[in-house]
Amino acid sequence: MTKTPAIKPKERDAVLQSLRAGVVPRTGLHLIQVGRVKELEAILQDVKRIAEGGSAIRFVIGEYGSGKTFFLSLVRTIALQEKLVTVHADLTPDRRLHATGGQARSLYTELMRNLSTRAKPDGGALPSVVERFVSLAITEGRDRSASPETIIRERLAHLSEMVGGYDFAEVIAAYWRGHDTADETLKANAVRWLRGEFSSKTEARQALGVRTIVDDANVYDQLKLLAQLVQLAGYSGLLICWDELVNLYKLSNVQARKSNYEQILRILNDVLQGTATGLGILMGGTPEFLTDTRRGLYSYPALQSRLTVNTFAVNGLVDYSGPVLRLTNLSPEDLYVLLSNIRNVYASGDPKQNLVPDAGIQQFMAHCSQRIGDAYFRTPRNTITAFVNLLAVLDQNPQAKLDDLITQVEIRPEVMGNGFNSSDIRAISSPEMNPNASIDEDLASFKL
């Protein structure tokens, strides 16, 4: 019998603390991953296409709590193993794809803060990427008996044909001069410019001799230039992950929402037409964000025509090649395996330390099913959090009985849409707010 490998305490704690808080772990995803095989295979094909100089775009669509963020994190991990550089950020009211008040630049700076490579998977890898590009230029210059600056100029020459490419190349050249003369201030200023941290063109001109900065108007153009740089630095390409695009759907300003959808259309056209190279983009959102014809992407006719579902993929037939990737529901069997994996993580990989037997997991699932129906495996976040809480109580209270604790587990359906939270639901369904409502603590039949 194969012995289960032990799990490091640091990795164990990181996974359990994240799951208990209802967020995706930054490490240890492989310890709990289940299902979604076909979707991952489709994304892996995209990663290979990007590595070969192509491009790819996907809209990852799933309900709240269905595992979108986990899926995107898993894809980033796969991309890093395939020598891609990844950047990721959540959209918020202060971070958008298009804006005039600094929100787009704020999104860009967050992306740069989270820039990761296989050697630095936790972000902050932008200086390493630039340093690697310079090192390759030094090596090539030595082989060709040419100065590194000449090599850098040659390799960046084609960028001048792209929007903002000339100043981008000048900033990389400035980094090389700082590297060559041991001028750490010049190197730091070059990295600051690449991160989008200069707030005025005057400041950038004084520090680097360039006349432009990263602002709301050129964020996407800057990301395309970055994709070129990472390839010149020896990486396979750039993967951008944007999550929580439902925040665009929630924008009350119609013009602001339309402008962001126009930016998505531009990006979609760029990628599908092959204009962008070595670039992959993943966008995570809810079904409402995609299909709502009043506020969602389908409210913009050009996007609706490009993102419509394949009409032949019906009656159990699937199509994973289109830009929209709908996350299939986890089956009860998948959830059983997931809870078993979490139990294994809690026991640090030692089956002898398992706090809940197999029958106990089945009992827990049956209880969840009785409380909120099949939503417990379609949107499993709350179920997972409750299970980790159950394990924590069993661990710290050896005298506690599993049967008694399971009956006390409180599971609520995952909240869907428009900023409502659990307290809002309780208020709406309370007799004080709605005299005709019956008190139903289970909230099993409540729908927004």
C-alpha positions, 0 to 999 in steps of 0.5 A: 500500500502506497504511503501518503506523503506527509504535509508540511505544517506551514502548507497545512496551516495555510490551506486550512486557514484560507478555507476556514475564512472562505478564501482560496489558499495561495499554496497547497492547491494540489492537496485539495483539487478535485474535478474540472478535468475537461476545463483544465485540459482546455486551459492547458491547451491555451497555455501551450498556444501562448507558449508558442507565440499565440494568444488566448482569452477565456471568460470563466463563468460560475455562480458565487462560491462555485470555485471560480477563484480556486480554478483561476489560482490553479490555472496560474500555478499550471502556467508558472510550471509551464514557464509563463509569467502571471499577473492577477488582480480582483476588480473592485470599484477602485480598480477597473479596465477603463476609467478616467479617475485613476481606477485603471492605473490602480488595477495595473499597479495591482497586477504588477505587484502580483507579477509572479514567475516560477522562481517567485510565485508569490509576486514581486517578480518584475525586477527579476524579469527585467534583470533576466532580460539584461543578463541575456543581453550581456551574454549575447553581447559577449558571444557577439563581441558587441556592447550589451546596450547595442543588443538591448536596442536591437531586441527592443527595436520592434517595440517602437512600432507598438503604442508606447513602445518607444518610451518602454524601450527607453526605460529598459535601456535606462535600467541597463545603464543603472545596472552598468554604472551601479546606479541603484536609483536609476534602476529603481526609477525604471522599475517604478515606471514599469509598475505604473508608480509615476503620477506625473509626466514631469517626474518621469521626464526628470528621472528617466528622460521619457515623456509618457507614464502609465495612466488610465488610457494606456493600461492595456497597451502597457500589458501588451508591451510587458508580454513582449518583454517577458518573452524576450527575457526567456519566458514563454509568455504572459498570463493575465487573470482578472477576477470579480468582473461582476463589479463591472456589472454592478456599476450604476453609471451606465456610461462607465459600464459601457466604456469598460465593456468596450475595453473588453471588446477591444481586448477580445478582438485583439486576442481572437484576431491574433494581434496580441502575441504571447498573451493569455487573459482569463476573466472570472465572472458570474452568469449574470455578468455574462448573460444579463441583457440589461447590465451584463456583457450581453447588453453590448451587442458586439460582445453578445455575438462573440460570446454566445453559447454554441447552439449545438452544445445541448443535451449533454454535449459540450464545447470547451473551445469557445471563449466562454468556459462555464464551470460545471457543478461539482458532483456529490462524488467530487465533494466527497473526495474534496472533503476527504482531501481536507480531512487528510490535510487536517491530519497532515497526511497521516490517516491514523490522525483522521478525526472523521471516518468515511461514514462521518463525511457521508453523514455530514453531506447528508445533513448539508443536503437536508439543510440547503438541498443540492446547493451544497455541492453546486456552490460548496464554499460554505459547506467547506468552511463548515467542515473545517470548523467541524474538524477544528472542534473535534480536534480541540474537544476530544470528548465531543461526539461527531453525531451531536456536532453534525446536527448543530452545523449551520449551513446557509445557501451561498449569497447571489448577487448585487452586494447582499450579504447574510445579514441582509437576507435575514433582515429581509426574511424577518417578520419585522421587515416582512410581516407575511414572511414565516421564520425559516432559519434554514433559508432553504427556499429563499431566493433573491 
